[in-house]
Structures are given as structure tokens and as C-alpha cells.
Amino acid sequence: MKTTTAQLLIFKTDISGLCTNCEVHKVLTSHPEVLDWSLDAEDDDHVLRVSSETLTAEDVIALLERSGHRCSEL
């Protein structure tokens, strides 16, 4: 039996804050492959953490760039 485990992807972003109507919030919350996510807007790097079993760092970067934000993997 093959088991998959979620990986935690961590990014530096230009997202200074979120609200429930923000594009990034909508995209990450509704994406079926995102298990959990959080943003530390208080940190100087505005650290985004995304938990997924299937998404790669490149996938998350592309999602954020389509939402008008910049990010890079830490």
C-alpha cells in the first residue's frame, strides 16, 4: 500500500496582508490540492507556508504570480 505524505512548502512573498475576499486567499482556500496554508504578514519576508501532497514549489509560485504577487521558495 502506497502512502503519500504532505510536504510543507515555504515561500518569501510580497503579500503584506490578506482578507477573505483577496484573490490569494480565494485561490489557496479553494485549490483542491492545497491541504492547508498560512501567511505570516508580520514577518519581513511575508512568509507563506503551503501544505500539499502533490503541488510543487513551482506550482505555488505560478498560482501566486497569476494572482499578481511575487514569491520565491525559501
VMD Tcl script that draws the C-alpha trace (Angstrom):
set ca {
  {0.00 0.00 0.00}
  {1.47 3.32 -1.07}
  {1.05 6.23 1.29}
  {1.65 9.84 0.48}
  {2.65 12.47 2.94}
  {2.08 16.16 2.74}
  {5.07 18.35 2.16}
  {5.42 21.81 3.59}
  {6.46 24.40 1.01}
  {7.77 27.72 2.34}
  {7.98 30.98 0.40}
  {9.08 34.58 0.70}
  {6.30 36.76 -0.76}
  {5.27 40.36 -1.34}
  {1.86 39.77 0.30}
  {1.56 42.28 3.12}
  {-1.86 41.15 4.31}
  {-4.92 39.13 3.41}
  {-8.66 39.36 3.70}
  {-11.24 36.69 2.86}
  {-12.03 38.48 -0.42}
  {-8.40 38.75 -1.54}
  {-7.51 36.82 -4.69}
  {-4.69 34.89 -2.98}
  {-6.99 33.83 -0.13}
  {-9.62 32.64 -2.61}
  {-7.11 30.75 -4.76}
  {-5.36 28.96 -1.91}
  {-8.52 28.16 0.03}
  {-10.38 26.76 -2.98}
  {-7.49 24.86 -4.59}
  {-8.20 21.12 -4.21}
  {-4.52 20.20 -3.83}
  {-3.79 22.70 -1.03}
  {-4.33 20.92 2.27}
  {-3.51 23.89 4.48}
  {-1.78 27.25 4.19}
  {-0.80 30.23 6.31}
  {0.77 33.64 5.83}
  {2.94 35.42 8.38}
  {2.38 39.03 7.27}
  {4.23 40.27 10.37}
  {7.49 38.71 9.19}
  {9.75 40.88 7.00}
  {9.62 38.18 4.29}
  {5.81 37.77 4.48}
  {6.33 34.01 4.78}
  {3.74 31.79 3.12}
  {3.52 28.13 4.10}
  {1.60 25.71 1.92}
  {0.94 22.06 2.74}
  {0.23 19.75 -0.19}
  {0.77 16.15 -1.20}
  {1.10 16.94 -4.90}
  {1.92 20.59 -5.59}
  {5.50 21.64 -6.24}
  {7.09 24.95 -5.33}
  {6.84 25.94 -8.99}
  {3.09 25.24 -8.95}
  {2.54 27.51 -5.95}
  {4.72 30.25 -7.42}
  {2.67 30.13 -10.63}
  {-0.59 30.36 -8.64}
  {0.62 33.43 -6.80}
  {2.03 35.10 -9.91}
  {-1.33 34.67 -11.65}
  {-2.85 36.45 -8.64}
  {-0.45 39.37 -9.16}
  {2.10 38.58 -6.45}
  {5.76 37.69 -6.37}
  {7.22 34.88 -4.34}
  {10.27 32.70 -4.14}
  {10.95 29.47 -2.33}
  {12.86 29.64 0.95}
}
mol new
graphics top color blue
foreach p $ca { graphics top sphere $p radius 0.5 }
foreach p [lrange $ca 0 end-1] q [lrange $ca 1 end] { graphics top cylinder $p $q radius 0.2 }
display resetview
